[in-house]
Amino acid sequence: GYEGWAVINKEIMQSLKVASFIDRMEKLEIGDQLLTSQKQWKKISALQRITDREVNTMNIKRIDKFNNFFAGGILASTYEK
């Protein structure tokens, strides 16, 4: 296995040129595991694109020196441009 950061759409992240380590990121796929706030690994059983309604998303500018946080109990990260 691989421990590191993954993204749903690597091509979009590469086009944004937001992180120097984007080439080391993997594509998030079914079967991958995510770390929870309870320090447990949860396997992804499905990925669903929401297209039937508008979804608000945001980029948190700065969390701490690593820009990591838990969202919905799952470890996430943000980037600073």
C-alpha positions as MATLAB code, in Angstrom:
seq = 'GYEGWAVINKEIMQSLKVASFIDRMEKLEIGDQLLTSQKQWKKISALQRITDREVNTMNIKRIDKFNNFFAGGILASTYEK';
ca = [
       0.000    0.000    0.000;
       0.816    3.642   -0.139;
       0.500    6.203    2.635;
       0.329    9.771    1.441;
      -2.043   12.284   -0.067;
      -4.558   11.413   -2.754;
      -6.915   13.511   -4.838;
     -10.109   12.705   -6.701;
      -9.036   14.494   -9.882;
      -5.261   14.635  -10.208;
      -5.417   16.380  -13.595;
      -7.256   19.385  -12.136;
      -4.807   19.639   -9.241;
      -1.866   19.486  -11.668;
      -3.383   22.245  -13.819;
      -3.772   24.480  -10.745;
      -0.074   24.022   -9.882;
      -0.943   24.327   -6.200;
       1.572   22.001   -4.611;
       5.152   21.075   -5.337;
       4.412   17.478   -4.336;
       1.441   16.926   -6.716;
       3.445   14.379   -8.741;
       3.682   12.191   -5.624;
      -0.088   12.302   -5.009;
      -2.131    9.290   -5.951;
      -5.605    9.223   -7.458;
      -8.258    8.419   -4.833;
     -10.049    5.202   -5.799;
     -12.562    2.694   -4.477;
     -10.773    0.340   -2.092;
      -8.404    3.031   -0.826;
      -8.491    3.761    2.884;
      -8.928    7.079    4.692;
      -7.791    7.958    8.207;
     -10.548    8.960   10.629;
     -10.375   11.251   13.652;
     -10.604    8.066   15.788;
      -7.285    6.936   14.203;
      -9.004    4.134   12.301;
      -8.719    3.339    8.617;
     -11.992    3.259    6.635;
     -12.159    1.709    3.183;
     -13.803    3.689    0.375;
     -16.694    1.641   -0.998;
     -18.031    4.219   -3.478;
     -17.225    7.589   -4.995;
     -20.137    9.671   -6.203;
     -20.061   12.856   -8.240;
     -22.879   15.196   -7.289;
     -24.369   16.714  -10.429;
     -28.054   17.144   -9.605;
     -27.551   20.228   -7.410;
     -25.111   23.003   -6.657;
     -22.527   22.111   -4.025;
     -20.680   24.808   -2.112;
     -17.021   24.102   -1.494;
     -14.330   26.230    0.048;
     -10.614   26.350    0.513;
      -9.537   27.170    4.046;
      -6.594   29.524    3.656;
      -4.467   28.492    6.619;
      -5.023   25.871    9.345;
      -1.600   25.300   10.842;
       1.848   24.806    9.377;
       0.708   21.568    7.680;
      -2.822   22.672    6.594;
      -4.389   19.377    7.750;
      -7.772   19.033    9.457;
     -10.611   16.556    9.958;
     -13.747   17.158    7.878;
     -16.692   14.924    8.649;
     -14.312   12.794   10.715;
     -11.927   12.160    7.777;
      -8.393   13.571    7.539;
      -8.260   16.257    4.860;
      -5.854   18.935    3.742;
      -6.015   22.283    2.062;
      -3.518   24.141   -0.023;
      -2.324   27.687   -0.028;
      -1.721   29.307   -3.385;
];
